[in-house]
Amino acid sequence: MAGLACALFLYGASVLIAPWWAVLVLVVLWFVFFAIACRWWTPHPRRLPFLAAFAMLFWFGFVLAGGAWLDWGP
């Protein structure tokens, strides 16, 4: 869960380089990741670090692709 909290800061800081609609998509996706983490908390606790790592890698790929193909930037 701490990893997802770290990912939330990345997703929120995206407002500095991404348009508002992209940040909205990222925040909605973060809530989906958080719901999955809450569901896995007791039955599969060892999956949570992998989910947090996936959330951070997804953010990196999303912002990188947006910068490359959609010309996002400060």
C-alpha positions, 0 to 999 in steps of 0.5 A, a space after each residue: 500500500 505504501 508503494 501505491 501511495 508513492 505512485 499517487 504522488 507521481 500520478 498527481 504530479 503529472 499535472 505539471 507535464 500532461 493535459 488535464 484529461 490525461 491526469 484525470 485518466 491517470 487518477 481514475 486508473 490509480 483508484 482502480 489499482 487501489 481497489 485491486 490492492 484493497 481486495 488483495 490485502 488479505 488473500 494475496 498480500 505478496 502481490 501488492 509490491 508488484 502491483 505498486 511497481 506495475 502502477 509506477 511503470 505504467 505511469 512512466 510509459 503513459 507519460 513517456 508515450 504522451 510526450 513522444 506522440 502527443 507532444 506533452 511538456 512543460 
